[in-house]
Amino acid sequence: MSKFAVLKKRKDFLRAAKDITMVSHNVMLQAARPLSADEKSRAARIGFTATKRLGKANVRNRTKRRLRSAVREVYDKLALPNIDYVLVGRFSTATCPFAELLRDVKYTFKKVNKQILEESKLNDSPAEIVCNAQENSHSAD
């Protein structure tokens, strides 16, 4: 389990919502690529949100707690550097079995990362930093 940087500013959540979105049964993952190629390499940041449509505060809090716990399990393996991720709770997030939630979080992370890496190879976008950083982190192992 690892500690991760948390998104707190509204503008970061909005930027992630405009970029890449991947939906599974129990979770929705949004991701924002780096703004520019000269942005310094940093660890991935993660935000969590649950709308009022899910229910009262106790349901929303349980949803976010379960999402945080699932991300702790997969953060080291699946989070790319310089990427901002936002996990959005869905109606079933608070009640589904944890193994199923963990599987959905892994699935969405892998799909979003694959999309980011493919797009960066196609058009030499700022996400090139992500590819370079990922190669460097794997070579250090």
N, C-alpha and C positions, 0 to 999 in steps of 0.2 A: 504494500500500500504506500502511496506517495502523496505528498502535499503538492497542490497545484495553485497557480494564480487564478483569482476569481474576477470575472468581469463585474463591475459595479455601476458604470456610467451608462445612461440611456443611449447615448450616441453609439456605443459599442454594440449594444443589443440591436439597434436599428440597422447598423452596417451589416451585421451578420444576417439579419432577416432579408436584406436585399440581395445577398450574394448566392449562396448554395443552400438548398434545403433537401433533406432526405427524410422520408417518413416511414416508420414501421408501425406495427400494431400498438406497441406500448410507449413509443417515444418518437419525438420529432427532433432531428438534429439540424441546426443551422450553422454555417461556417462562413467566416470572412477571411479572405486572403490578405496578405500584406498590402499596404497602400502603395509602397514604392520600393524600388530595387535597393535603394540605399538605406532602408530601415535596418537597424541593428538586429542581429540574431537574438531572439529571446525565447523563453519557454512558451508553450501554448497556454492560452488563457481560456478559462471555461466559465460560462454563466448558466444559471438555472432559473427557470421561470415556470409558473403555474398560474393560469388565468382564473378569474373568479367563476368562470363557467364550470370549473371542476367541482366546486362545492365550497363549503365553509372553510375557515382558516385552518382547522385541524387536518382536513383532507389535503389542502394545498401544501401545508408544511410536511405532511407525511410523504407526499409526492416528491417534493424537493429533497427530503432526507434520503429517500430511496435512490433518486438519481445521483446524488452526491456519492453514496455508497457504491453504486455500480461504476461510476467513473473512477473512483479510487482503485478499483480492481484492474481497469484497462488503460489507465492514463499513461503509464510508462511505456507500454507496448504500442499503443495506437495513436497517441496525440503527436501531430507534426509540429515542429517549432515554427514560430511566427504566425500561427493560425489562431484565430479566435473562434471558439466553439460555443454554441448556446443550445442547451438541452431544454426542450419544452415538454412539460408533462401532459399526458393525455388522460382521458377518463379511466382507462384501465391501469395506469401506472401505479396507483396507490394500492390496488388489490391483486394484481397478477403475482404469480410465484416469482421469487427473486431470480431464480435460474433463467426463467423466460425473459425477464427484464434485462438481465445481464447479456443474454444472447442477442436481444434486439439492439442494445447499446453497442455491442461489438460489431454487429452487422452494419449499423448506420455509420459508425466511425470508418469502417473499412470502405464502404461505398463512397463516402464523401472524400476520403483521402485518395482513393483511386481517381475520382473525377478531378481533384486538384492537381495531382501529379500528371495526368494525361494532358490537361489543358496547359500546364506549364511547359511540357515538352513540345506542344504544337506551336505556341506563339511566343516563346521566350518572355513570358509575363513576369511580374514581380514574384510570382510563386517559385521562380527559379531558386530563390533563396531557400525555399522549403526543400527542394530536391538536394541541393548542396549540403544543407544542414543535416538532412536525413542520411545521406551517404557518409558524412563525417561521423555521425553518432554511431552508425553501424560498424564502421571501420575501427572505432575505439574499443568495441567489445572484444 
